[in-house]
Amino acid sequence: MTSTETRYFPEEFAARYRAAGHWTDETFASFLAEAAERFGDAEALVAQDVAGAAVRLSYRELDTAAAVTAAGLRATGIAAGDRVVLQLPNTAEFVTVLFGLFRIGAVPVFALPAHRRSELVHFVQTSGAKAMITAATINRFDHRALAAEVAAETGAEILVVDDLPFAGDVADGAPVTVDPESLAFLQLSGGTTGVPKLIPRTHADYLYSVRESAKICGLAPGARFLVVLPVAHNFPMSSPGILGVLWAGGTVVLGTDPAPSKAFPLIEAEKVTMTSLVPPLAMLWLQAVPGTTADLGSLDVLQVGGAKFPPEAARRVTPELGCRLQQVFGMAEGLVNYTRDDDPEELVLGTQGRAISPDDEVRVLDEDGAPVPEGDAGLLWTRGPYTIRGYLGGVDAESFDAEGFYRTGDIVRRLPSGHLVVEGRAKDQINRGGEKIAAEEVENHLIAHPLVIDAAVVAVADEFLGERTCAVVLTGGERPTVPELKKFVRARGVAEYKVPDRVEFVDEFPTTGVGKISRRELRRALADLVGRKDEEKL
């Protein structure tokens, strides 16, 4: 019986998942120490530190570095159960600090390098974080100053890795004992209303998905996995990501730039066998292959996920990059799907995979909650041994039903094989190259402008990113210029990818006969309006 005060899964289901062997006593607190025992002097990590120096660590050396970091973190006053916002780039410190926090039983709250004041303040306040760990500069942006703004507003302690090596006695960094069913960390939802919700993941549920992902992907000690997406994303962290690679005894290679001019030479130099990309990056890589002199012959598998990969692009991967394609479709809330090595080509090219677990329950329903015929499009609902039952702070009735099924907001078709074909989104969310943007959050920032009466943010199709954002802004008389409005949104402290790509001004919004319209209907009407406007330009 678990001693966890907060139960994240009903006991009936927890018992079922334990009995099935999905959940074990393994925890992230001891994860790295156990890997070091198994793999010893094998190379675990290739990266740069925040100063740009090359770092190469064996499993034993990485475990020692994490222990030293854990001791240093403990010396700053961080203790078991404390929540800590972690905002670091793809550097060695991300790994050592992450496992340092795990070793002392602290709870990381994952933030992306692109997040700014508005999001970070929300993460600190919503999670009750005691501290925030960041770097002085990330992608030439002053995160030290940003962190100071967050501290001034929230009172959180700020630790900048450039200043604090977190050095301490290795003995003081020994892994603590934690409940496998307790909270391991908090991830961020794609969100459809306001800023992202926080997703509670337990040691038992997340490690199950990590282990099974590593097995499905055939990871072994010879795997060399390149990470060029932000490492705190769920996809490059656990599908199978750095955690799956470290569990299997492979080598994690952290890249700081996904551009082909930087990534291709790294693939050659480090004999990379596997990497993961979102569709826009995959297409950029495909375009760059003819012009590269780098030897990409070591690359065996390219994973593509985060958004639907068009079949016509999928067909190009093997002939042009010379590697196998694996499609991945998942979410930080839980459910992850993969195409498998033994899948027929038409499933690898034309679907987004099938679920990890035999205990993943997948429902495809219509708007009234009735199952749709197999092969027809419907709303994806899911429940399973690694899918959450509610966000931090309680169950969202719009996202979870009484049976504990999670409404993903995706529209899918399920084939007889169990493979899913993603057709789109039902929620008011824009998928901009794999980055999920809640329309309402951006609208709220726009409406704060003194010359803006109302605003609606809609998706417009984009050949490269899949979708871009278009803000349709209602004003009375005087209008701000587009650059002024974008500058205003940036100044509100939001991530750059949330700043509208395009702005259209209108004098009135479409309404129903009685003068009322829902926000969702408004966005649909305005999306149609923008689409017609684009057609008229052709």
N, C-alpha and C positions, 0 to 999 in steps of 0.2 A: 504493500500500500504506500503510495507516495506521501511524503510529508509536505508537499508543496502547498503553501497557503492559498495561492491563487491557482485554480484548476483551469487549464487551457483547453482541455478536452473532457467530455463527459466520461465518468469512470467506466461505463459500459464499453465505450469505444476504446479507451485507453487499455483496458484489460484485453480486448480483442486484438489490438495491435501488438501488445506485448506477447500474447500467446502465439501469434502468427510469426514472431521473430522479427517483425519490422522495427520494433523499439527495443533497444538494448540499454545496458548501463553505461555505455560509452558517453563521454561528455567532451565539450570543447576545452574544458579546463585541463584535461590530461591528453588531449588529442595529439599535440605536437610531441610531447614527451614519449608517448607510445610509438609514434612514427619514428622518432630518433632511435628507439630501441630496435625497431625492425630494420631500418635502412642505414643507420650509422653514418658512414663516410660518403654515401652517395650524394650527388649534388642535388640540393633542394631548391635553391633560389639563385637566380641571376637577375640583377637589377642595378639601378643607380640609387644612391642616397639623395637626400634633398639638396646636397651641395653639388651633385653631379658626378661624384666619384663612383667608380665601378665597385660592385659588391658581388661576391660569390661565396655562398655558404652551403656547407654540407648539412645534412639533417641534424647531426650532432651540434654543429656550430649554430645553426638557426635556433635550436632548442635552448642553447646556452644564452644566445642573444635575447630571446624572449624571456628567459628567467631573469636576466639582468634588468631588462626593461620592466618586468613585473615588480621587482624589488624597488626600482626607482619610482614607479607609479605609486606603490604602497607608501613610499617615503613622503610623497606629496600629499598624502591624506586620503587617497582613493581607496575604498574598501569594498569588500564583497557586497553585492547588491546595489552599489552606486551605479547610476546611469551616466554614461559619458558620450557626448556627441563626438564622432570621429570623422574628421574631414581632411583626408590626405590624398595626394595623387598616387600614381602608380610607381611608388618608390619602395625601397627596402623597409623603410619605417612603417609603411602601412601594415606589413606582415608582422614585424616584431612588436609593434604597439598593439595590434589586434590580439595576438596571442598572449601578450603581456597582460592585457585586460582580462582575457579569458582565465588566465592562470590564477588571478586573485579573486575571481568570481564577480568581477564588475560586468556591467551590461552595456556593450557598445550600441550606440544609436547611429546608424550609417547615414552620412550626408555625402553628397556628391561635390566635387570641386566647383561645379557650376552654381551651386546654391549660394544665395546672397543673404543679406540681413533679414529680410522678411521671412524666408523659409527657416533660417537658422534659429531665429528667436522663437518661432513656432515649435521647432523640434525640442529646444531646451525647455520651454514652458510646458509643453504637452507631456513630455517624458519625465519631467522633474529632474533633468540632468544636473548633476553637481558640477560637472566640468566639461570643457570642450578642448579637444586636441586638434591642432592644425599645423600647417607649415607657414613660414614667413611669407613665401611667395609661391603661388601656383599658377602656371600659365601666364606669368608676368603680371598677375593681379596681386595687389597688396592684401593678403589674408591676415596679416598681423593687425592692420588697421581695422579690417572687417571684424575680426574677433573682438577687438576692443569695443566696437560699437555693440556687439552682442552682449558682452560682459556688462557694459553700462546699463543696458536695458533689462538684463535678466539676473545679474549677480553671479553668473557662472564663473568658475575659475578657468582661466585660459592657460593652456600649456602649449607652447610653440616648440616643435621638435628641433628646430635649428638651435634653440637656446638650451634645451634641456636634454642631455643624453640619456636621462632616466637611469643613470648608472646606480647599481646597488649590489649587495652581496647576493650571489647566485642562490645561496641557501634560503634567502628571504623571498625568493621568487618561485619556490616550490608550488606545484599545482594544489589548489584547495579541493576539497570534496564538495561537489554540488549535486543536487537532485537532478537526474536525467530529464525529469518532466518539468523542471523549472525554466524560467525565462532565460534564454541564452543571449538574445539581442533583439533589437527593434529595427525593422526595415521600413521602407517608405512605399506607400501605395501609389499607383498611377493617379488616383484621385479623380473624381468628377465634380466635386463641389469644394470650393475653397482650396487651401493648401493641403498637401498630402496627409493622409491618415497614417498612423504608426501601426505596424504589423508585428505582433508578438510571435516570435519563433522560439520553440523550446529546443533543448539539446537533442532529445529523442526524435522529435519529428524531423528536424532539419538534417540530422546526421543520417537518418534513413534515406532521405532523398539524395544526399551526397554519395553514400555507399552504392546505392542502386544506379545512380547516374554514372559513376566510375565503371561499374560492371557493364552497363549497357554500351558505354563508349569504348570498352575494351582497353582501359588504361592499365599500364604495367610499368615497372621501374624504368623502362626505356623511353617512356613518353616525355616529350619536351613541348610544353604548352605555352604559347605566346599569348599574353594578355595586352591588348591595345585599347580595348574599351575601358571606361572607368571601373577599376577593380571592385568598388563597393556595390556595383550593380549586381542584382541577383544572378543574372546570366553568367558573367565571367567569374563569379565567386563560387557558384555551386552547380553549374549545369554542363559538364562536371566542374569546370572552373578550378580555381586554385585549391579549393578544399578537396575536391575529388582527386586532383593530381597528387597532393601531399598525402592523402589517404592511401593512394596506390603506389607511392614511392617514385613518382616521376619528378621532373624538374619544371619549376615555374619560371618563366622568363617574362619579366615585366617590361613592357615598352611604354615610352612616354608620348609617342606620337603615332597615330594610326595611318598617316600618309604613306602610300607605297614607297616613296623615296626614302623613308626612314625604316619602315617595317620590312621591306624586301631584303635589304642588306642584313638585317637582324635575323631573319629566317635562315639566310645562308650561313652567317657566322655561328649561330647557335644550333644549327641543324634541327630547327623547329619541326615537329611532326604534326602539330595540331594547333588551331587557333579558332577564335569565335568572332564573328562580325555581325553587325546589323545590315539589312539589305542595302542601304545607300553606300556603305563602305565596301561591301562585297562587289557592287557594281563599279565602284571607283577602282578597286583592285583589278577587276577584269579589264577595264579600259587601259590600265597601266602596264599590263603584262607584256604587250608587244615591244614596249620601249625600254624594258629593264635589262640590265646585264647581270642581275643577281641570279644565282642558282637556287631555284625553289624546289629542287628535286627531293629534298627531305620531307616536304609537306605532304602528309598522308590524308589528313581530314580537315576540311573547312566546315565549321558549324555556322549556320546562318539562322538568326532568331531575332526576337524583339519586335518584329512586324512581319507581315506576309511577304514571302519572297516570290516574285512573279515567276511562273514556270518557264517563260522564255529566257529569263536570266539564269534560273537554276540549271537549264540545259547547257549553259556555257561553262560551268565550273570545271567539270572533269576535262573536257578537251582543251581548255585554255589555261587553267591553273595546274592541270595534271594531278589533281587529288580527288578524293571522294567527297561528296557533299553529304552533310547530315543536317536536316532541318530540325529546329528546336522551337517549340511553342510553349511558353509557360508564363508564370506570374509570381511575383513575390509573395502573394497570399498562399501559394501552394502548388497546385497542379502543374506538372511539367510533362510534355510529350516529346518524344524523339522518333525520327525515322531510324530504322535499324539497318545493320550491315547486310542482313539477308532479305531485306525488303525488295520487291520487284522495282525496277527502275521507275515505273509510272507512279509508284507511291512515294519514292524519294523525291522525285521532281515535282509532283503535283499535290502533295499533302504536307501538313505540318507535324506529322508524327502521331504516335499513340502513347497513352499514358504509361508512366513508370510502373505502377503497382497493380496487381490483380485486385487490390482493395480500393483502388481509385474508382469512385462511383461517378459516372458521367451521365448527365441528363441533357437532352436537347429538346427544349420546350417552346411552345408558342407564347404569345403575349398573355394568354389566359391560363398558362401553367399546364397545358396539356402536351403530352409527347407528340412530336412531329414524326411523320413517316421516315424510316431510315433513308438517308440520302437527301432529305429536304433540309433547307436552312432553318435554323431556330436559335434560341438563346441558350448559351452554355451555362449550366449549373453543375457544381461539383462538390464532392465531399470525400475525404479520405485521410490516410494516416499522416499526411504532411500538409494538409490544407487547413488553414486557421478556422476557428469557429466565431471569431469576432475581432474587431480592431481594439487597440488599447483604449480603455475607458468604457467599453461596452459593445454590445451587438448593434450594428446598423441594420435596422429593419428592412431598408431598401436593398441591402447587399446580402443578407442572410435570412433564410426562411426558418420556420419553426422546427424543421428537422435537422437544421445545421448545414444545409446546402448553401454554398457560396455562389451568388450570381456574379459571374465574371464580367458581364457586359459585352462579351464577344458574341458575334453571330457566326455559327459554324454549321457545317454539314458533317455528319458522321457516316463513314463508309462501313460496309459489313465487316471489314477487317479491324474496326475500331479506330482507324486513322481519322484524324480531323482535318477538314479543309476550312481555313479561316476565311470568312466572307466579308467581315467588317466589324464595326462597333455599334452597339445599341445605345451606349451611354454618351453623354455630352463630353466626350474626351477626344482630343486630337493626338494622333500618333505621328509626331514629327521626327522621322528617322529613328524610331525606337524610343525617343523621349516622350513620355506621356504628359500632356498638358490639360489641366482642367479648365474648361472654358470659363466657368464662373470665377475662378481665381483671377484670371487676367481681366475679366470684365469689371471686377471690383476695383482693381487698380486704375483702369481707364476712367471709371465713373467718378473717381476721386478728383479728377482734373476739373477746375472751376468752370471751364467752358463746355464740358461734356454733360449732356442731360442723361443719356443712356448709351449703352454699348452692348453689342453682342459679338462674340468671337466664334467664328465658324472655320471649318476645315475647307481648304481648296486643294484640289489634286495637284501633285507635283511629281514629275517623272523621276526625280532623283531621291527626294525624301519621302515619297509616298503621299504625305500631306504637309501643307504649310498652314500657318495661321493667318486669317484675315479678320481684322477688327472692323466691324461696321459701326460707325460712331454717329450718334444723333446729337446734333447741336442746334441751338436756337438761332442766334445771330452770328456773332464773331466765331471764327473757327481757328483752332491752333493749326500750325503746319504739321505735316506728317513727322518731320524730324523732331519738332518740339514735343509732339505727343510720345514718340518713342523714348526721347530723353527723359520725359517725365516718368514713364513706366520704369525705366532703368533706375532712376533716382529713388524709386520706392523700394529698392533693394531686392529685386527678383532676379532669378537666373536669366542669363542672356537668351537662352533658347525659348524663354516664355515671352520675350518682347515680340509683338506682332510683326510678322514678315511684311504684311501689307495692311494698309488702312484705307477704308472707303468711308466718305462722309455722306449722310443722308439727312433730309429735312423731316422725315417721318418714318416710322416703322409700320409694316403691314399689321393690320388687326382684323379680328373677326367682326361679324356684323354688329355685335354688342360692344365692340371696342375693347375686348379682352383677348389676350393670347398668352399661352404658356411660354416659358422661356425656351423649352425644347422646340415647340412649334415655330417660335420666332426665329430660332437659329436655322431651322430647316427652310423657312421661307426666305431668309436672307442668303442662305447658301445657294438657293435656286436663283435669287436675284443676281448674285455675284457671277454665277455660272452663265446666265444669259448675257450679262455685260461682257464677259470674256468672249463669248461666241460672236457678239456683235463686232468685236474688234478684228475678228478673223476675216 
